Amino acid sequence: MRRASKKSSSSAATASAGAEQVNEKQNRKRKGVSTNLISRKAQRGPTKAVSKEVERIDQFFYTYADNSSGMIVPEGIETLCSHLEVPHTDVRILMLAWKMGCEKQGYFTLDEWRTGLKALRADSISKLKKAFPELVQEVTRPTNFQDFYTYAFRYCLTEDKKCIEIPVACELLNLVLGLQFRPQVDKLNNYLKYQNDYKVINMDQWMGFIRFCNEINFPSLDNYDSDLAWPLILDNFVEWLRENKS
């Protein structure tokens, strides 16, 4: 009888230990499921926030988009500018196009709009207005300004053209290069309007203008060497400056 009792108690202990192991495994599984659910919810949270932000940016876009083309066309940009309370010739609109990476002058696609406005965290007129000072600071940093200057020329090219006409170049120099080199730009624009040798400006000449502003002492011009690889238009400009100075 005693042996039977020992067997019974041993079996009961084994059964109890087995039940505890089963319960422990089940608890682990439940914890794992719970952790996974929490993890999934955490992952879903930011995604939902991002998708809502994109949705608001898209709605903002369609406020100004043309129904037939699905883009913001020149008329839509003018309306946008009026809501921003800036003229459409304001340099900040060009900066906005640069931030979006717009390819065609006067047209904003939905993808371009999303790229720029997500970066600016702007999904309304009021937020876009508030983003302008930060955008101006970003563009005028030395690391970004040359890229913006190059972009401005390409953005203003009409289809299949490699040059911009002198009046357009003068406006663009005033708008872009004038931000940092006002005295040089004023003189350069005066010369471009005075001379009759050039009707258009190409990219090489355009890039020569910013190089001139960055490298040449102004107004003394004492370190300008015409034997170096400067575009001829700048040799003529310096000669004109020296003649008018004397």
C-alpha positions as CSV (number, residue, x, y, z in Angstrom):
1,M,0.0,0.0,0.0
2,R,2.8,2.4,0.8
3,R,4.4,1.7,-2.6
4,A,1.2,2.5,-4.3
5,S,0.9,5.7,-2.4
6,K,4.4,6.8,-3.4
7,K,3.6,6.0,-7.1
8,S,0.5,8.1,-6.8
9,S,2.2,11.1,-5.3
10,S,5.0,10.8,-7.8
11,S,2.5,10.7,-10.7
12,A,0.7,13.7,-9.3
13,A,3.9,15.7,-8.9
14,T,4.9,14.9,-12.5
15,A,1.4,15.8,-13.8
16,S,1.6,19.1,-11.8
17,A,5.1,19.9,-13.1
18,G,3.9,19.2,-16.7
19,A,0.8,21.4,-16.2
20,E,3.1,24.2,-15.0
21,Q,5.3,23.9,-18.1
22,V,2.3,24.0,-20.3
23,N,0.9,27.0,-18.6
24,E,4.4,28.7,-18.7
25,K,4.6,28.0,-22.5
26,Q,1.1,29.4,-23.0
27,N,1.9,32.5,-21.0
28,R,5.0,33.0,-23.1
29,K,3.0,32.7,-26.3
30,R,0.4,35.1,-25.0
31,K,3.1,37.6,-24.1
32,G,4.7,37.1,-27.5
33,V,1.4,37.8,-29.2
34,S,0.8,40.8,-27.0
35,T,4.3,42.2,-27.7
36,N,3.8,41.6,-31.5
37,L,0.4,43.4,-31.4
38,I,2.0,46.3,-29.5
39,S,4.9,46.4,-32.0
40,R,2.5,46.3,-35.0
41,K,0.4,49.1,-33.5
42,A,3.6,51.2,-32.9
43,Q,4.6,50.6,-36.5
44,R,1.1,51.5,-37.8
45,G,1.0,54.8,-35.8
46,P,3.7,56.7,-37.7
47,T,2.6,55.2,-41.0
48,K,-1.0,56.5,-40.5
49,A,0.4,59.9,-39.5
50,V,2.5,60.1,-42.6
51,S,-0.4,59.0,-44.8
52,K,-2.6,61.7,-43.3
53,E,0.1,64.3,-43.9
54,V,0.4,63.2,-47.5
55,E,-3.4,63.3,-47.9
56,R,-3.5,66.9,-46.6
57,I,-0.6,67.9,-48.9
58,D,-2.5,66.3,-51.8
59,Q,-5.7,68.2,-50.9
60,F,-3.6,71.4,-50.8
61,F,-2.3,70.6,-54.3
62,Y,-5.7,70.1,-55.8
63,T,-6.8,73.5,-54.5
64,Y,-4.7,74.9,-57.3
65,A,-4.4,72.1,-59.8
66,D,-5.9,72.2,-63.3
67,N,-8.5,69.5,-63.7
68,S,-7.6,68.6,-67.3
69,S,-3.8,68.4,-66.9
70,G,-3.6,67.2,-63.3
71,M,-0.9,69.8,-62.6
72,I,-0.6,73.3,-61.2
73,V,-0.3,75.4,-64.3
74,P,0.7,79.1,-64.5
75,E,-2.8,80.3,-63.6
76,G,-2.8,78.1,-60.5
77,I,0.6,79.4,-59.5
78,E,-0.6,82.9,-59.7
79,T,-3.6,82.1,-57.5
80,L,-1.2,80.4,-55.0
81,C,1.0,83.5,-55.0
82,S,-2.0,85.7,-54.3
83,H,-2.9,83.5,-51.3
84,L,0.7,83.6,-50.1
85,E,0.6,87.4,-50.6
86,V,3.7,87.5,-52.8
87,P,4.2,88.4,-56.5
88,H,4.7,85.5,-58.8
89,T,8.2,87.0,-59.6
90,D,9.2,86.8,-56.0
91,V,12.5,84.8,-55.6
92,R,10.8,82.6,-52.9
93,I,8.6,81.1,-55.6
94,L,11.7,80.1,-57.5
95,M,13.2,78.7,-54.3
96,L,10.0,76.7,-53.8
97,A,10.4,75.3,-57.3
98,W,14.0,74.4,-56.5
99,K,12.9,72.7,-53.3
100,M,10.4,70.7,-55.2
101,G,12.8,69.8,-58.0
102,C,10.4,71.2,-60.6
103,E,11.5,70.4,-64.2
104,K,9.3,72.7,-66.2
105,Q,8.9,76.5,-65.6
106,G,5.4,77.4,-64.5
107,Y,4.2,73.9,-63.8
108,F,4.1,71.9,-60.6
109,T,3.4,68.1,-60.7
110,L,1.8,66.2,-57.8
111,D,5.1,64.3,-57.2
112,E,7.1,67.5,-57.2
113,W,4.6,69.2,-54.8
114,R,4.8,66.2,-52.4
115,T,8.6,66.2,-52.4
116,G,8.9,69.9,-51.6
117,L,6.0,70.3,-49.2
118,K,6.8,67.2,-47.2
119,A,10.4,68.5,-46.7
120,L,9.0,71.9,-45.7
121,R,6.3,70.2,-43.4
122,A,3.7,72.5,-45.1
123,D,0.2,71.3,-45.9
124,S,-1.6,74.7,-45.9
125,I,-1.1,78.3,-46.9
126,S,-0.3,79.4,-43.4
127,K,2.4,76.7,-42.9
128,L,3.9,77.4,-46.3
129,K,4.2,81.1,-45.3
130,K,5.9,80.1,-42.1
131,A,8.3,77.8,-44.0
132,F,9.6,80.6,-46.2
133,P,12.2,82.1,-43.8
134,E,13.7,78.6,-43.3
135,L,13.7,78.0,-47.0
136,V,15.5,81.3,-47.7
137,Q,18.2,80.3,-45.1
138,E,18.6,76.9,-46.7
139,V,19.0,78.3,-50.2
140,T,21.5,81.0,-49.3
141,R,23.9,78.7,-47.5
142,P,27.1,78.5,-49.5
143,T,26.7,74.7,-49.9
144,N,23.3,75.2,-51.6
145,F,23.5,78.6,-53.3
146,Q,25.6,77.5,-56.3
147,D,23.2,74.6,-57.0
148,F,20.2,77.0,-56.7
149,Y,21.9,79.5,-59.1
150,T,22.6,76.7,-61.7
151,Y,19.0,75.4,-61.3
152,A,17.6,78.9,-61.9
153,F,19.2,79.1,-65.3
154,R,18.0,75.6,-66.3
155,Y,14.5,76.2,-65.0
156,C,14.1,79.3,-67.1
157,L,15.1,77.6,-70.4
158,T,12.3,77.1,-72.8
159,E,12.0,73.7,-74.6
160,D,15.0,72.7,-76.8
161,K,16.8,75.9,-75.9
162,K,20.3,76.2,-74.4
163,C,20.4,79.9,-73.9
164,I,18.3,82.6,-72.3
165,E,17.7,86.0,-73.8
166,I,19.5,89.1,-72.4
167,P,16.4,90.7,-70.8
168,V,15.5,87.4,-69.0
169,A,19.2,87.0,-67.9
170,C,19.1,90.5,-66.4
171,E,15.9,89.7,-64.5
172,L,17.3,86.4,-63.3
173,L,20.6,87.9,-62.2
174,N,18.8,90.6,-60.3
175,L,16.6,88.0,-58.6
176,V,19.1,85.3,-57.8
177,L,22.7,86.6,-57.9
178,G,21.5,89.9,-56.5
179,L,20.8,88.2,-53.2
180,Q,24.5,88.0,-52.4
181,F,26.3,90.3,-54.8
182,R,24.2,93.4,-55.4
183,P,26.9,95.9,-56.4
184,Q,28.3,93.5,-59.0
185,V,24.9,92.5,-60.4
186,D,23.9,96.2,-60.8
187,K,27.0,96.9,-62.9
188,L,26.7,93.6,-64.9
189,N,23.1,94.3,-65.7
190,N,23.9,97.9,-66.8
191,Y,26.6,96.4,-69.1
192,L,24.4,93.7,-70.6
193,K,21.7,96.3,-71.4
194,Y,24.3,98.6,-72.9
195,Q,26.3,96.2,-75.1
196,N,25.1,94.9,-78.6
197,D,27.5,91.9,-79.1
198,Y,25.3,89.4,-77.2
199,K,21.6,88.6,-77.6
200,V,21.6,85.5,-75.4
201,I,23.5,84.0,-72.4
202,N,24.6,80.4,-72.3
203,M,25.4,78.2,-69.3
204,D,29.1,78.7,-69.5
205,Q,28.7,82.5,-69.4
206,W,26.1,82.2,-66.6
207,M,28.4,80.2,-64.4
208,G,31.2,82.7,-65.3
209,F,29.1,85.4,-63.6
210,I,29.0,83.7,-60.2
211,R,32.6,82.7,-60.4
212,F,33.5,86.4,-61.1
213,C,31.5,87.5,-58.1
214,N,33.1,84.9,-55.9
215,E,36.7,85.4,-57.0
216,I,37.3,88.9,-58.2
217,N,37.9,91.9,-55.9
218,F,35.2,94.4,-56.6
219,P,35.2,97.3,-57.5
220,S,39.0,97.4,-57.8
221,L,39.2,94.4,-60.2
222,D,42.9,94.2,-59.3
223,N,43.1,90.4,-59.4
224,Y,41.3,90.0,-62.7
225,D,43.5,88.4,-65.4
226,S,42.1,88.2,-68.9
227,D,44.7,85.6,-69.8
228,L,42.9,83.1,-67.5
229,A,39.9,81.0,-68.8
230,W,37.2,83.6,-68.4
231,P,34.3,83.8,-70.9
232,L,34.9,86.6,-73.4
233,I,31.8,88.4,-72.2
234,L,33.5,89.0,-68.9
235,D,36.7,90.3,-70.5
236,N,34.5,92.8,-72.3
237,F,32.6,93.6,-69.1
238,V,35.8,94.3,-67.1
239,E,37.1,96.4,-70.0
240,W,33.9,98.4,-70.0
241,L,34.1,98.8,-66.2
242,R,37.6,100.2,-66.4
243,E,36.8,102.5,-69.2
244,N,33.8,103.9,-67.4
245,K,35.7,104.2,-64.1
246,S,38.4,106.3,-65.7
